[in-house]
Amino acid sequence: MSADQMLAFETDCHIFDGCGFPSPGLHSFVFDPIFSVGGVDFNKPILLALLSTLLVVGFFWAAFNKPKVVPGKLQMVGEAGYDFVRRGIVYETLGQREGKKYVPFMVSLFFLVWIMNLWSIVPFAQFPVTSIIAFPVAMALIVYVTWMTLTFRKHGFGGGLKNITGYDKSLGPVLPMVVVIEFFSNVLVRPFTHAVRLFANMFAGHLLIVMFTIASWYLLNGIGIAYAGVSFVMVIVLTAFELFIQAVQAYVFVLLACNYVQGALAEHH
């Protein structure tokens, strides 16, 4: 929440008090540095991203560091999450034989995205890290580099270009147009949409929750109390819906990553 919005809460500003509605906007996604280390500033999103990484690594380390034939509760949860990504996403897309080697990467990616999304509804954190475009872009770039590396490693330089551009002599006169469209689609559009799809959903969801939360407080005055109740109900509904969207977006992000890897390994893109 921005400084202006916090001021509205602290000064007990409500409708009919002569103060305007402190509407959320881009300023709601700007955070001042909390501290600096070696000239590097650490703000709330960066700290949440680091904490997300530690949580994912720490959880799976604790779950599988000393695996047992009869798993304990932590190992059972870890196995369920791991198996969901392995069977439900990776094997469904790549097949068991090809997909086995990519399971650790996809599992890590899924849970990292999910946890970074989940901060949106965690008290005191209340901010989805992936609503800052830099984080989805960084993860999409990792997938993109993996995809391109696999493409050229498997098919060679010439074969890799054919794979990316959809080159097929049988297309005849439309071949040049197809090559141009496929090239821009694969090289530029795919990584862009991969990152923006995650970012836009988390950005919009957080903005809606913040808006209705502020409105619930702002309307607590006179006849506005009735509308404040409706606004608060919307906060609860949107929070529940956001729980669903957070998991879906993690699933979609990893599913697309698997599709890109599958395309890199296929003979024809």
N, C-alpha and C positions, 0 to 999 in steps of 0.2 A: 504494500500500500504506500502511496506517495506521501510526501510531507504535507501537502495541502489536504489530502483526505484525512490524515491523522489529526490535523489541526481542527477539522470540522468535528471530529469525534471529541477532542479534548475541550473544545469551547461549547459543547452541547448545542451544536447548530442543528435546528430542525426547520421543517417547512413552516411558513408563516412567521418565521423569526427575522425575515429580511435578508437572509443569506442564501446564496444560490446553491444548487445541487452540485456537490463536488464529484462530478462525473469522472469515471476512470478513463484512461487512454494510454498512449504510449508511455507516459510518465510512470504508469503503474508497473512498468517492466524495467525501470532504470533504478539501479541500486548503487549507493555510495560504497566505497571500499570500507571493509571492517578493520582490516589491518594489512600491512605490507611486509613481505619477506624478500630481501635482496632486490628491492625495486619492483617486485611483482605484487600487484594489488589483488587482494582476495575479498570478493563480495559474497553476498548470500547465494546466488546461483552457482558460483564456482565451488563454494564450500559444500553445497548440497550435491553437486556432481561428484566431488571427491568422496563424500560420505556414501553416496550410492555405490561407487566402485568398491569401497571398503566393505559395505554390507553384502554385496554379491559375492565377492571373493571370500569374505569371512564366513558367510553362511555355507557355501559349498565346501569350503575347507573343513568346517566343523562337521558337516553332514557326511563327508566321504573320506576324512583323514584316516579313520580307523573303521572301515566298513565291516558290518557283521552279517552273518548268514540270516539271522533273525533281526531285522533292522529295528532300531529304536524310533521314537517319534520324529526326531530331526532327520534321520536318514530316510524315513518313509516319505516325509514332505519333499526332501531333496530329490528322491528317486521319482516321485510323482511329477514334479516340475520338469526334471530332466527328460523323463519319458514322454511327457506331453509335447515338448519341442522336437524331440528325436523322431517319434512316430507320427505325430500329428502335423508336423511341418516339413522337416528335413526328408524323412523317408517317403512321404507322400509326394514330394516334389522331385527329389533326386534319385529315389530308389535306395534300397538298403546298401547295395554294393558301392555305389558312387558316393552316397551321402554320409557314410560312416565317418569319414575323415573330417567332415565339416561340422559334425554335431557339436563339439566343444565351442567352436566359434559362434555358431548360431544360438546355442543356449546362453552363452555369455551376453550376446547382443540382445536377446529377448529380455532377459531379466534386468539388464542395465537400463534399457529403454523403459521397461515397465516401472521400475523403482523411481527413475527420474520423473516419470509422469505422476506417480503416486504421491509425491510430495505435495501436490495441489490440495489434497484433502487432509493432510497431517497437521494437527494443531501446532502453532508456532512457526512451522515451515510455510505451509499454505502457499506454495508456489511451484508450478511444474517447470522443472529445469529445461525441458524441451520446448518451452514457449519462447526461449531465447534462441534465435535462428542459428547461432554459431554451433550449438551442440548437435542438432540434427544434421547440419552440414558436415561436421567433423565425422560423424558416424557414417553418413552416406558416402563420404570420400573414401573411408576405409573399405566399404563394400565395393565402391567403384574401382579402386586400385586392385582389389582382389579379383574382381571380375575381368578387368583388362589383362592382368597378369596371367590368369588361367587361360584366357582366350588365345593369347599369342604364344604361350608355352605349349599348348596342345596342338595348335594349328600352324604355328610358324607365322612369319610376318605376312606373307601373301594370303595364306589361309585365314589368318586372323582378320585381315581387312575384309575379306569376302564374308566372313561370319558377321562382322559388325555392319557391313553395308547391305547385306542380303543379296549379294551378287549372284545372278543366275542368268546365264545366256538365253535360256528358254523364254525369258520375259520379252525379248525382242525390242521393239522401239521404245517401250516404256522403261527399259533398264536404267538409263541415265537418271530419270526422275526418281525411280525407286531407290537407287544408290544414294542420291542426295538426301532424300527424305529419311531413309534408314540411318544414314550417317549422323545427321543432326539429331534424330530421335534418340539414338543410342549413346552418342558421345556427349550431347549437351542436355537434352530434355529429360532423359531417364534419371540421371543423378540429381537434377534440379527438382523434379517432381517427387523423387524419393524423400528428399529432405523437407520440402515444403508441405507435403501431405501431413507429416507428423507435426511439424511446427504450427501450421495453420489450425489444426484441430485443437491442440493444446492451448494455443494463444486465444482462440475464440472462446473455449470453454472457461478458461480462467477469467477472461474479461467479463463474461456473463455472470459468473459467481460473484466477482467483486462488485459489479454494478448492483445486483439485487441485495447483496449484503449491506452496502452503503445506503441503498434506498430504504431498507428495513429500519435503519437507525434514523435516517433523515425524516421519514414520515411519521415518527413517533411524536405527534403533536396534534391535539384537537381531533378533528374529523379524519385526519390522515392516519390515525392509529389502525383503522380498519384496513387501509391499503398496506400499512406496514406488515400486518399479519399475512396478507396475500403474498407480499414480497418475501417474507421469511419462509413461507411454504415453498416458494419457487427456489429459494436457496437450497432447501433440503432435497427437492426433486432434482435440481441440476447437479447437486453433489452426488446423488445416487447414480444419475445418468453418466456423470463424469467417471465414476468408478468403472463402469462398463466400457466407456470410450477409451480409457487409459489402457485397459487390457487389449482391446481390439486393435488399437494403434500399434502396440508392441507386436502383436500377431501379424498385422499387415506389413510392418516394416521388415520383419524377418522373413515373411513369406516372399516378399519382393526380392530380398537378398538371395534367397534360395532359387528363385526364378532366374535371376541374373547369372548365378553360378551354373544352373542347368543349361542356360543358353550358351555359356562359354564352353561347356563340355560337349554340346551337341554338334553334329556334323553340319547341320544347316540351321541358321538362326531363325 
